[in-house]
């Protein structure tokens, strides 16, 4: 429970911004300074690490750290703080103003870069290794702020676009940082000094931009910090587990980092041993991978109708597996040749398939990860959000370490790099299927997304009237067997439906509605116990603060006309009021569905039946949903609701 003082204010979005795309955020103070601050930080992290890695690999002769171990040691030192301090970072972010936390972290970055500059000028590997650990600490502190800040300043309809921009910016910054680090450190005589200056300048730029970030008040200022990282880490993981959808989404994101780490860690060896290319070819693979992630991240908003659309996650998982597996087939039969430069590599047609697989694999990874991040931000309790994100960072680090161990074990067992890619693609399919069975909401949203995008052209109007939090009753006309699926597609939140028990016997659709935990109801005369149980479950849904949908006509229309509304909705509201719950009632109207394959328009054996004539209206036929204003509780009556829905059908 939280006190009123601790509650985070809801983000305010002006009407002028309500329909702007994600790029418009770069012109707004609530987002732009934060975006460029995190961009500069990610670029600096990677410029510093990559320049140091190149220096140790090619320029210094260190008996205690051979070149083959340099990347592993630097990577491990950078990840270690995530394991040790993420829990503490999450607490600090919840307790203090996030903008002040960002500025503190950027001040720390400047101090670290001063030490690193001295280490580069003196070519002191010990000092630079210490700075790697400190930059890992810097990133650990920034991680929870990065993802807890966005839902505090962005509307739920901007969250997917905002996360897509941040994800895209991060990977572009990583790419630019690594390219700049490699080029600058290789400059004869002045390389080390140039890297030192560049790192310090990037830190100063990041701090300067951070000064323009508006205040983001603490969400739990009364929090008492637990400085024990081990007990707090365990507590954070248990806190995340309280919301099972959020926790399993954390596992899904961590799996994505496991998956990506396999490919990123093998790029140098893949370029040299399999593709027979030089260092420039390895850099090209990194560029292709980063561009794919960026494009996929930006596509999320376009494909999601500016809401948190987790239906994209199964689509992303499918693409990741398909193109990882195809990468195996594309790369296993390449003819041996001498080391190729960039020009010779791109001149061979077979290599374009490899690059296409990498680009599409990473694009689908972007589609997979962005909605998951947005879901965690949206569904996490504001007072605990940063600590849950800290738990995510801990899991990410563990999964990335596990990825390195598994990849090393497979290589030691004689697997080739293409075989490792094949194994990872198959494993991704298995893990994704397991996650979607554990959290069927992902699969249901995917089905709804496909139907509303490829079977129909689904036009939604005034969906801002669907509450983004709290209990509500949605009442809608009943035109077809897939009305519930289309309503799922329109709402960023899960909806529980009360549905005729007979629909659960329909192949495929019945299975989907069982996954959606729809509540079966039978006529009172037919099965009194099932009738009463349905209303008890419906009131329980409202008690939990969720959305409940009911089709008050009681059956799918047989003539396309709106039928009289029955009194079940009144029984639900009376039961809710008896428990002190007064949910808003939202009228909704599905339009132009009559005449579709799933409506009862065909006459067979003297009866109106549905699903009798495939492709009755072809693909992409236009259907719609109109959402009305909440009906004042004192006016809620079956006939009043019917009139409201009828009015929406004529607009």
C-alpha positions as CSV (number, residue, x, y, z in Angstrom):
1,X,0.0,0.0,0.0
2,X,1.2,3.5,-0.7
3,X,0.4,6.8,0.9
4,X,-1.0,9.6,-1.4
5,X,2.3,11.4,-1.1
6,X,4.1,8.4,-2.6
7,X,1.8,7.9,-5.5
8,X,3.2,8.9,-8.8
9,X,1.3,11.5,-10.8
10,X,-0.2,10.2,-14.0
11,X,1.6,11.5,-17.1
12,X,-0.2,14.4,-18.7
13,X,-0.5,14.3,-22.5
14,X,-1.8,17.3,-24.3
15,X,-4.4,16.8,-27.0
16,X,-1.9,18.2,-29.6
17,X,0.4,15.3,-28.9
18,X,-2.3,12.6,-28.8
19,X,-1.8,11.5,-32.4
20,X,1.8,12.5,-33.0
21,X,4.2,9.7,-33.9
22,X,7.2,8.6,-31.8
23,X,9.6,11.0,-33.6
24,X,7.6,14.0,-32.3
25,X,8.8,13.1,-28.8
26,X,12.3,14.3,-29.8
27,X,10.8,17.8,-30.0
28,X,9.5,17.7,-26.4
29,X,11.4,18.5,-23.3
30,X,9.9,15.6,-21.3
31,X,11.6,13.1,-23.6
32,X,14.3,14.7,-25.8
33,X,16.9,15.6,-23.1
34,X,16.5,12.2,-21.5
35,X,16.9,10.5,-24.9
36,X,20.1,12.3,-25.7
37,X,21.5,11.8,-22.2
38,X,21.1,8.0,-22.5
39,X,22.4,8.1,-26.1
40,X,25.6,9.8,-25.0
41,X,26.0,7.4,-22.1
42,X,25.6,4.3,-24.2
43,X,28.0,5.7,-26.8
44,X,30.6,6.5,-24.2
45,X,30.3,3.1,-22.6
46,X,31.1,1.4,-25.9
47,X,33.7,3.9,-27.1
48,X,35.6,3.3,-23.9
49,X,35.2,-0.5,-23.8
50,X,36.0,-1.1,-27.4
51,X,39.0,1.2,-27.5
52,X,40.4,-0.5,-24.5
53,X,39.7,-3.9,-26.0
54,X,41.5,-3.0,-29.2
55,X,44.4,-1.5,-27.2
56,X,44.9,-4.7,-25.2
57,X,44.4,-6.9,-28.2
58,X,46.7,-5.2,-30.7
59,X,48.9,-2.6,-28.9
60,X,49.9,-3.8,-25.4
61,X,51.8,-6.9,-24.6
62,X,50.4,-8.1,-21.3
63,X,51.6,-11.5,-20.0
64,X,48.8,-11.5,-17.4
65,X,46.0,-10.8,-19.9
66,X,46.5,-12.4,-23.3
67,X,44.5,-10.9,-26.3
68,X,42.2,-13.9,-26.5
69,X,41.1,-13.3,-22.9
70,X,40.8,-9.5,-23.1
71,X,37.2,-9.4,-24.4
72,X,36.0,-11.9,-21.8
73,X,37.7,-10.2,-18.9
74,X,36.4,-6.7,-19.9
75,X,32.9,-8.0,-20.5
76,X,32.8,-9.9,-17.2
77,X,34.0,-6.9,-15.2
78,X,31.4,-4.7,-16.9
79,X,28.5,-7.1,-16.1
80,X,29.6,-7.8,-12.5
81,X,28.1,-4.6,-11.0
82,X,24.7,-5.5,-12.5
83,X,24.7,-8.6,-10.3
84,X,26.0,-6.8,-7.2
85,X,24.3,-3.4,-7.2
86,X,21.1,-3.6,-9.4
87,X,19.0,-4.2,-6.3
88,X,20.4,-1.1,-4.6
89,X,20.0,1.0,-7.8
90,X,16.3,0.0,-8.0
91,X,15.7,1.2,-4.4
92,X,17.5,4.5,-5.0
93,X,15.5,5.1,-8.1
94,X,12.2,4.5,-6.3
95,X,13.2,6.6,-3.3
96,X,14.6,9.7,-5.0
97,X,13.7,12.1,-7.9
98,X,14.7,10.3,-11.1
99,X,16.1,13.5,-12.6
100,X,18.4,14.0,-9.7
101,X,19.5,10.4,-9.9
102,X,20.3,10.9,-13.6
103,X,22.4,13.9,-12.9
104,X,24.2,12.1,-10.1
105,X,25.0,9.2,-12.4
106,X,26.3,11.6,-15.1
107,X,28.5,13.4,-12.5
108,X,29.9,10.0,-11.6
109,X,30.5,9.3,-15.3
110,X,32.6,12.5,-15.6
111,X,34.7,11.4,-12.6
112,X,35.2,7.9,-14.0
113,X,36.2,9.3,-17.4
114,X,38.8,11.6,-15.8
115,X,40.5,8.5,-14.3
116,X,40.1,6.7,-17.6
117,X,41.7,9.5,-19.5
118,X,44.7,9.3,-17.3
119,X,44.8,5.5,-17.8
120,X,44.6,5.9,-21.6
121,X,47.4,8.5,-21.7
122,X,49.6,6.3,-19.5
123,X,48.5,3.1,-21.3
124,X,47.8,1.6,-17.8
125,X,45.6,-1.5,-18.2
126,X,45.0,-1.9,-14.4
127,X,43.6,1.6,-14.1
128,X,41.4,1.0,-17.2
129,X,40.1,-2.3,-15.9
130,X,39.1,-0.5,-12.7
131,X,37.3,2.0,-14.9
132,X,35.5,-0.8,-16.7
133,X,34.1,-1.9,-13.4
134,X,33.1,1.6,-12.5
135,X,31.4,2.2,-15.9
136,X,29.5,-1.0,-15.2
137,X,28.4,0.5,-11.9
138,X,27.4,3.7,-13.8
139,X,25.2,1.7,-16.2
140,X,23.8,-0.3,-13.3
141,X,22.7,2.9,-11.6
142,X,21.3,4.3,-14.8
143,X,19.3,1.1,-15.9
144,X,16.4,1.4,-13.5
145,X,16.1,5.1,-14.0
146,X,16.1,4.6,-17.8
147,X,13.0,2.5,-17.8
148,X,11.2,3.8,-14.7
149,X,11.4,7.4,-16.0
150,X,9.5,6.7,-19.3
151,X,6.1,5.6,-17.8
152,X,6.2,8.6,-15.4
153,X,6.3,11.1,-18.2
154,X,4.7,9.3,-21.2
155,X,1.0,8.4,-21.7
156,X,0.3,4.6,-22.0
157,X,-0.3,5.3,-25.8
158,X,3.2,6.8,-26.1
159,X,5.0,4.1,-24.1
160,X,5.6,1.7,-27.0
161,X,6.9,4.5,-29.2
162,X,9.1,5.9,-26.5
163,X,10.6,2.5,-25.7
164,X,11.2,2.0,-29.4
165,X,13.0,5.3,-29.7
166,X,15.2,4.5,-26.6
167,X,15.9,1.0,-27.9
168,X,16.8,2.3,-31.3
169,X,18.9,5.0,-29.9
170,X,20.8,2.6,-27.6
171,X,21.8,0.3,-30.4
172,X,22.8,3.2,-32.7
173,X,24.9,4.6,-29.8
174,X,26.5,1.2,-29.2
175,X,27.4,1.0,-32.9
176,X,28.7,4.5,-33.2
177,X,30.7,4.1,-29.9
178,X,32.4,0.9,-31.0
179,X,33.2,2.2,-34.5
180,X,34.6,5.5,-33.0
181,X,36.5,3.6,-30.4
182,X,38.2,1.3,-32.9
183,X,39.1,4.2,-35.3
184,X,40.4,6.6,-32.7
185,X,42.6,4.2,-30.7
186,X,44.2,3.1,-33.9
187,X,45.4,6.6,-34.8
188,X,49.3,6.6,-34.8
189,X,50.9,8.3,-31.8
190,X,47.8,10.3,-30.8
191,X,45.3,7.5,-30.6
192,X,45.3,7.0,-26.8
193,X,45.1,10.8,-26.1
194,X,42.3,11.2,-28.6
195,X,40.2,8.4,-27.0
196,X,40.8,10.0,-23.6
197,X,39.5,13.4,-24.8
198,X,36.6,11.9,-26.7
199,X,35.4,9.9,-23.6
200,X,35.6,13.0,-21.4
201,X,33.8,15.2,-23.9
202,X,31.0,12.6,-24.3
203,X,30.6,12.5,-20.5
204,X,30.4,16.3,-20.3
205,X,27.9,16.5,-23.2
206,X,25.7,13.9,-21.4
207,X,25.8,15.8,-18.2
208,X,25.0,19.1,-19.9
209,X,22.0,17.6,-21.7
210,X,20.8,16.0,-18.4
211,X,20.4,19.5,-16.9
212,X,17.4,20.0,-19.2
213,X,15.5,16.9,-18.1
214,X,12.4,18.0,-16.1
215,X,11.8,16.8,-12.6
216,X,10.4,13.3,-12.1
217,X,9.2,13.0,-8.5
218,X,10.1,10.0,-6.3
219,X,7.5,7.3,-6.4
220,X,8.2,5.9,-2.9
221,X,10.1,8.6,-0.9
222,X,9.5,6.8,2.4
223,X,11.4,3.7,1.3
224,X,14.1,2.5,3.7
225,X,17.1,1.4,1.8
226,X,18.4,-2.2,2.3
227,X,22.1,-2.0,1.6
228,X,22.6,-5.8,1.6
229,X,22.7,-6.5,-2.2
230,X,22.1,-10.2,-1.7
231,X,19.0,-10.1,0.4
232,X,17.6,-7.1,-1.6
233,X,18.2,-9.0,-4.9
234,X,16.2,-11.9,-3.6
235,X,13.5,-9.5,-2.3
236,X,13.3,-7.8,-5.7
237,X,12.9,-11.1,-7.5
238,X,10.1,-12.1,-5.1
239,X,8.5,-8.7,-5.6
240,X,8.5,-9.2,-9.3
241,X,7.0,-12.6,-8.9
242,X,3.9,-11.1,-7.2
243,X,2.6,-10.2,-10.7
244,X,3.0,-13.4,-12.7
245,X,2.6,-11.7,-16.1
246,X,5.3,-9.2,-15.3
247,X,7.7,-11.8,-13.9
248,X,7.4,-14.1,-16.9
249,X,7.9,-11.1,-19.1
250,X,11.1,-10.4,-17.3
251,X,12.2,-13.9,-18.1
252,X,11.2,-13.4,-21.7
253,X,13.3,-10.3,-22.0
254,X,16.2,-12.0,-20.3
255,X,15.9,-14.8,-22.8
256,X,16.1,-12.2,-25.6
257,X,19.5,-11.0,-24.1
258,X,20.6,-14.6,-23.9
259,X,19.7,-15.1,-27.6
260,X,21.3,-11.9,-28.7
261,X,24.5,-12.4,-26.7
262,X,25.1,-15.7,-28.6
263,X,25.2,-13.9,-31.9
264,X,27.1,-10.8,-30.8
265,X,29.8,-12.8,-29.0
266,X,30.4,-14.9,-32.1
267,X,30.5,-12.2,-34.7
268,X,34.4,-11.9,-34.8
269,X,34.9,-15.7,-35.1
270,X,31.9,-16.1,-37.5
271,X,33.3,-13.4,-39.8
272,X,36.8,-14.9,-39.8
273,X,36.2,-18.7,-39.7
274,X,32.9,-19.1,-41.5
275,X,32.6,-16.1,-43.8
276,X,36.4,-15.8,-44.4
277,X,36.3,-12.1,-43.9
278,X,38.5,-9.6,-42.2
279,X,37.9,-7.2,-39.3
280,X,35.8,-4.9,-41.6
281,X,33.4,-7.8,-42.3
282,X,33.0,-8.4,-38.5
283,X,32.2,-4.7,-38.2
284,X,29.7,-4.9,-41.0
285,X,27.8,-7.7,-39.2
286,X,27.6,-5.6,-36.2
287,X,26.2,-2.7,-38.2
288,X,23.6,-4.9,-39.9
289,X,22.6,-6.4,-36.5
290,X,22.3,-2.9,-34.9
291,X,20.3,-1.4,-37.8
292,X,17.9,-4.4,-37.7
293,X,17.3,-3.9,-33.9
294,X,16.7,-0.2,-34.5
295,X,14.3,-0.7,-37.4
296,X,12.3,-3.3,-35.5
297,X,12.1,-1.1,-32.4
298,X,10.7,1.8,-34.4
299,X,8.2,-0.4,-36.2
300,X,6.6,-1.4,-33.0
301,X,4.6,1.8,-32.7
302,X,3.4,1.6,-36.3
303,X,2.3,-2.0,-35.9
304,X,0.6,-1.5,-32.5
305,X,-1.8,1.4,-33.1
306,X,0.1,3.4,-30.5
307,X,-0.8,1.0,-27.6
308,X,1.2,-1.6,-25.7
309,X,0.7,-4.4,-28.2
310,X,2.1,-7.6,-26.7
311,X,0.7,-9.5,-29.7
312,X,3.9,-8.5,-31.5
313,X,5.9,-10.6,-29.1
314,X,5.0,-14.0,-30.7
315,X,5.6,-12.5,-34.1
316,X,9.0,-11.4,-33.0
317,X,9.8,-14.9,-31.5
318,X,8.7,-16.6,-34.8
319,X,11.0,-14.3,-36.8
320,X,13.9,-14.8,-34.5
321,X,13.7,-18.5,-34.8
322,X,13.1,-18.6,-38.6
323,X,16.0,-16.4,-39.5
324,X,18.4,-17.9,-36.9
325,X,17.7,-21.3,-38.4
326,X,18.0,-20.0,-42.0
327,X,21.4,-18.4,-41.0
328,X,22.7,-21.9,-40.4
329,X,21.7,-23.0,-43.9
330,X,22.9,-19.8,-45.5
331,X,26.4,-20.1,-43.9
332,X,27.2,-23.8,-43.6
333,X,28.0,-24.3,-47.4
334,X,30.1,-21.2,-48.1
335,X,33.2,-22.1,-50.2
336,X,36.5,-21.7,-48.4
337,X,38.6,-18.7,-49.5
338,X,41.4,-16.4,-48.4
339,X,40.5,-13.6,-46.0
340,X,38.2,-11.1,-47.8
341,X,38.0,-7.4,-47.4
342,X,34.6,-5.6,-47.3
343,X,34.4,-5.0,-51.0
344,X,35.0,-8.7,-51.9
345,X,32.6,-9.8,-49.3
346,X,29.6,-7.8,-50.4
347,X,30.3,-8.7,-54.1
348,X,29.3,-12.3,-53.4
349,X,25.5,-13.0,-53.7
350,X,25.6,-15.8,-51.1
351,X,26.7,-13.3,-48.4
352,X,23.7,-11.1,-49.0
353,X,21.5,-13.9,-47.7
354,X,23.6,-14.1,-44.6
355,X,23.2,-10.3,-44.1
356,X,19.5,-10.5,-44.8
357,X,19.1,-13.2,-42.1
358,X,21.0,-11.2,-39.6
359,X,19.0,-8.0,-40.4
360,X,15.7,-9.8,-40.1
361,X,16.7,-11.8,-37.1
362,X,17.5,-8.6,-35.2
363,X,14.5,-6.7,-36.6
364,X,12.2,-9.4,-35.1
365,X,14.2,-9.2,-31.8
366,X,13.2,-5.5,-31.7
367,X,9.6,-6.4,-32.2
368,X,9.9,-9.0,-29.5
369,X,11.6,-6.9,-26.8
370,X,10.0,-3.4,-27.0
371,X,6.4,-4.5,-26.2
372,X,7.7,-6.6,-23.3
373,X,9.6,-3.6,-21.8
374,X,6.4,-1.5,-22.2
375,X,4.3,-4.2,-20.6
376,X,6.5,-4.3,-17.6
377,X,6.4,-0.5,-17.2
378,X,2.7,-0.4,-17.6
379,X,1.8,-3.3,-15.3
380,X,4.3,-2.7,-12.6
381,X,3.1,-0.9,-9.5
382,X,4.6,2.6,-9.7
383,X,6.1,2.6,-6.2
384,X,8.0,-0.6,-7.0
385,X,8.6,-0.1,-10.7
386,X,12.4,0.7,-10.5
387,X,13.0,-2.3,-8.3
388,X,11.3,-4.6,-10.7
389,X,13.4,-3.2,-13.5
390,X,16.4,-3.8,-11.3
391,X,15.3,-7.4,-11.0
392,X,15.1,-7.5,-14.8
393,X,18.7,-6.2,-15.0
394,X,19.9,-8.9,-12.6
395,X,18.2,-11.6,-14.6
396,X,19.5,-10.2,-17.9
397,X,23.1,-10.4,-16.5
398,X,22.6,-13.9,-15.3
399,X,21.2,-15.0,-18.7
400,X,24.0,-13.3,-20.6
401,X,26.6,-15.1,-18.4
402,X,24.7,-18.4,-19.0
403,X,24.8,-17.6,-22.7
404,X,28.6,-17.3,-22.7
405,X,29.0,-20.5,-20.7
406,X,26.7,-22.5,-23.0
407,X,28.3,-21.1,-26.2
408,X,31.8,-22.0,-24.8
409,X,30.6,-25.5,-23.8
410,X,29.1,-26.1,-27.3
411,X,32.3,-24.9,-29.0
412,X,34.3,-27.2,-26.7
413,X,32.0,-30.1,-27.6
414,X,32.9,-29.6,-31.3
415,X,29.9,-27.5,-32.5
416,X,30.6,-25.2,-35.3
417,X,29.4,-21.6,-35.1
418,X,26.5,-22.1,-37.6
419,X,25.5,-25.1,-35.6
420,X,25.3,-23.0,-32.5
421,X,23.1,-20.5,-34.3
422,X,20.8,-23.4,-35.4
423,X,20.7,-24.7,-31.8
424,X,19.8,-21.2,-30.5
425,X,17.1,-20.8,-33.1
426,X,15.5,-24.1,-32.2
427,X,15.9,-23.4,-28.4
428,X,14.2,-20.0,-29.0
429,X,11.2,-21.7,-30.5
430,X,10.9,-24.1,-27.6
431,X,11.3,-21.3,-25.0
432,X,8.9,-19.0,-26.7
433,X,6.2,-21.7,-26.9
434,X,6.7,-22.5,-23.2
435,X,6.4,-18.8,-22.3
436,X,3.2,-18.3,-24.4
437,X,1.6,-21.3,-22.8
438,X,2.5,-20.0,-19.3
439,X,1.2,-16.5,-20.3
440,X,-1.5,-17.1,-22.9
441,X,-2.2,-13.4,-23.1
442,X,0.7,-13.1,-25.5
443,X,-0.8,-15.7,-27.8
444,X,-4.3,-14.3,-27.5
445,X,-3.1,-10.8,-28.4
446,X,-1.2,-12.2,-31.4
447,X,-4.3,-13.9,-32.7
448,X,-6.3,-10.7,-32.2
449,X,-3.5,-8.7,-33.9
450,X,-3.5,-11.0,-36.9
451,X,-7.3,-10.9,-37.2
452,X,-7.5,-7.1,-36.9
453,X,-4.6,-6.5,-39.3
454,X,-4.8,-9.2,-42.0
455,X,-8.3,-10.7,-42.0
456,X,-10.1,-7.4,-41.3
457,X,-9.2,-3.7,-41.6
458,X,-10.1,-2.8,-38.0
459,X,-10.9,0.9,-37.5
460,X,-11.2,1.9,-33.8
461,X,-12.7,5.2,-32.7
462,X,-12.5,6.8,-29.3
463,X,-10.8,3.9,-27.6
464,X,-9.4,6.5,-25.1
465,X,-12.7,5.9,-23.2
466,X,-11.5,2.4,-22.3
467,X,-10.0,2.9,-18.8
468,X,-6.2,2.3,-18.6
469,X,-6.5,1.2,-15.0
470,X,-9.1,0.1,-12.5
471,X,-12.3,-2.0,-12.9
472,X,-14.8,-1.3,-15.6
473,X,-17.7,-3.1,-17.3
474,X,-17.7,-3.0,-21.1
475,X,-21.1,-3.7,-22.8
476,X,-21.1,-4.4,-26.6
477,X,-23.4,-5.6,-29.3
478,X,-22.9,-9.3,-30.4
479,X,-22.6,-9.8,-34.1
480,X,-20.2,-12.7,-34.7
481,X,-18.1,-15.4,-33.1
482,X,-15.0,-13.3,-33.0
483,X,-16.4,-10.2,-31.3
484,X,-14.4,-11.0,-28.2
485,X,-11.2,-11.4,-30.2
486,X,-11.7,-7.9,-31.8
487,X,-12.3,-6.3,-28.4
488,X,-9.1,-7.8,-27.2
489,X,-7.3,-6.2,-30.1
490,X,-8.8,-2.8,-29.2
491,X,-7.8,-2.8,-25.5
492,X,-4.2,-2.4,-24.2
493,X,-5.4,-4.3,-21.1
494,X,-6.7,-7.9,-20.8
495,X,-10.4,-8.3,-20.8
496,X,-12.4,-11.1,-19.1
497,X,-15.6,-12.0,-21.1
498,X,-18.9,-13.6,-20.0
499,X,-19.8,-15.9,-22.9
500,X,-22.5,-18.4,-23.7
501,X,-21.2,-21.8,-22.6
502,X,-21.9,-23.3,-26.0
503,X,-19.2,-21.2,-27.7
504,X,-16.6,-23.1,-25.8
505,X,-17.5,-26.2,-27.9
506,X,-16.6,-24.4,-31.2
507,X,-13.2,-25.8,-32.5
508,X,-10.2,-23.4,-32.1
509,X,-12.4,-20.5,-30.8
510,X,-13.4,-22.5,-27.8
511,X,-9.7,-23.2,-27.0
512,X,-8.8,-19.5,-27.4
513,X,-11.6,-18.4,-25.1
514,X,-10.6,-21.0,-22.5
515,X,-7.0,-19.6,-22.7
516,X,-8.5,-16.1,-22.2
517,X,-10.2,-17.3,-19.0
518,X,-13.6,-16.3,-20.4
519,X,-16.4,-17.0,-18.0
520,X,-19.0,-19.5,-19.3
521,X,-22.6,-18.8,-18.5
522,X,-25.7,-21.0,-19.0
523,X,-29.4,-20.0,-18.9
524,X,-30.7,-20.1,-15.3
525,X,-33.4,-22.6,-16.2
526,X,-30.9,-24.9,-17.8
527,X,-28.1,-24.8,-15.2
528,X,-28.8,-22.6,-12.1
529,X,-25.5,-23.5,-10.5
530,X,-23.4,-22.4,-13.6
531,X,-25.6,-19.3,-13.9
532,X,-24.8,-18.2,-10.4
533,X,-21.1,-19.2,-10.6
534,X,-20.7,-17.0,-13.7
535,X,-22.0,-13.9,-11.9
536,X,-19.8,-14.6,-8.8
537,X,-16.7,-14.9,-11.1
538,X,-17.7,-11.7,-12.9
539,X,-17.9,-9.8,-9.6
540,X,-14.5,-11.3,-8.7
541,X,-13.0,-9.8,-11.9
542,X,-14.2,-6.3,-10.9
543,X,-13.0,-6.9,-7.3
544,X,-9.5,-7.5,-8.8
545,X,-9.7,-4.2,-10.7
546,X,-9.8,-5.7,-14.1
547,X,-12.0,-5.2,-17.2
548,X,-15.1,-7.3,-17.6
549,X,-17.0,-7.4,-21.0
550,X,-20.5,-8.6,-21.5
551,X,-22.7,-9.0,-24.5
552,X,-26.1,-8.1,-23.0
553,X,-28.1,-9.4,-26.0
554,X,-27.3,-12.8,-24.7
555,X,-26.7,-14.3,-28.2
556,X,-25.2,-13.5,-31.6
557,X,-27.7,-11.7,-33.7
558,X,-29.4,-13.7,-36.4
559,X,-30.6,-10.8,-38.6
560,X,-27.9,-8.2,-38.1
561,X,-30.2,-6.0,-35.9
562,X,-29.5,-5.0,-32.3
563,X,-31.5,-7.2,-30.0
564,X,-33.0,-6.2,-26.6
565,X,-30.6,-6.1,-23.7
566,X,-31.1,-8.6,-20.9
567,X,-30.7,-7.7,-17.2
568,X,-27.5,-9.6,-16.5
569,X,-25.4,-6.4,-16.4
570,X,-27.7,-5.1,-13.6
571,X,-27.1,-8.2,-11.6
572,X,-23.4,-7.8,-11.9
573,X,-23.4,-4.1,-10.9
574,X,-25.7,-4.8,-7.9
575,X,-23.3,-7.5,-6.7
576,X,-20.3,-5.2,-7.2
577,X,-22.0,-2.4,-5.3
578,X,-22.7,-4.7,-2.5
579,X,-18.9,-5.1,-2.1
580,X,-18.3,-1.4,-2.4
581,X,-17.3,-1.5,-6.1
582,X,-18.8,1.1,-8.5
583,X,-17.1,0.4,-11.9
584,X,-17.8,2.7,-14.9
585,X,-19.9,1.1,-17.6
586,X,-18.6,1.7,-21.1
587,X,-20.9,1.2,-24.1
588,X,-19.2,-0.2,-27.3
589,X,-20.5,-1.0,-30.8
590,X,-18.9,-3.3,-33.4
591,X,-19.8,-2.1,-36.9
592,X,-19.9,-3.8,-40.3
593,X,-19.3,-7.3,-39.0
594,X,-22.7,-8.6,-40.1
595,X,-22.1,-10.4,-43.4
596,X,-18.6,-11.6,-42.5
597,X,-17.6,-15.2,-42.3
598,X,-18.0,-15.3,-38.5
599,X,-21.6,-13.9,-38.5
600,X,-24.8,-15.9,-38.8
601,X,-25.7,-14.8,-42.2
602,X,-25.8,-18.1,-44.1
603,X,-29.1,-20.0,-44.3
604,X,-28.5,-23.8,-44.0
605,X,-31.3,-26.3,-43.2
606,X,-33.6,-23.5,-42.2
607,X,-31.2,-22.1,-39.7
608,X,-28.9,-19.1,-39.7
609,X,-25.3,-20.3,-39.3
610,X,-21.9,-18.8,-39.3
611,X,-18.5,-20.1,-40.7
612,X,-20.2,-21.8,-43.6
613,X,-18.7,-19.9,-46.6
614,X,-14.9,-19.3,-46.3
615,X,-13.6,-15.9,-47.5
616,X,-17.1,-14.7,-47.7
617,X,-15.9,-11.1,-47.9
618,X,-12.3,-11.8,-48.7
619,X,-9.4,-10.3,-46.8
620,X,-9.1,-6.8,-45.4
621,X,-12.8,-6.1,-45.3
622,X,-13.4,-3.0,-43.2
623,X,-15.0,-3.4,-39.7
624,X,-15.0,-1.1,-36.8
625,X,-15.4,-0.5,-33.1
626,X,-16.9,2.7,-31.6
627,X,-16.4,3.3,-27.9
628,X,-18.7,5.6,-26.1
629,X,-18.4,7.8,-23.0
630,X,-19.0,6.1,-19.6
631,X,-22.6,5.9,-18.7
632,X,-23.4,7.7,-15.3
633,X,-24.2,4.9,-12.8
634,X,-27.6,6.4,-12.0
635,X,-28.6,6.0,-15.6
636,X,-27.5,2.4,-16.1
637,X,-30.4,0.4,-17.2
638,X,-30.6,-2.3,-19.9
639,X,-32.7,-0.1,-22.2
640,X,-30.5,3.0,-21.6
641,X,-27.4,0.9,-22.5
642,X,-29.1,-0.4,-25.6
643,X,-29.9,3.1,-26.8
644,X,-26.2,4.2,-26.2
645,X,-24.9,1.2,-28.3
646,X,-27.5,1.9,-31.0
647,X,-26.4,5.5,-31.1
648,X,-22.8,4.4,-31.6
649,X,-23.9,2.1,-34.5
650,X,-25.2,5.2,-36.4
651,X,-22.1,7.4,-35.9
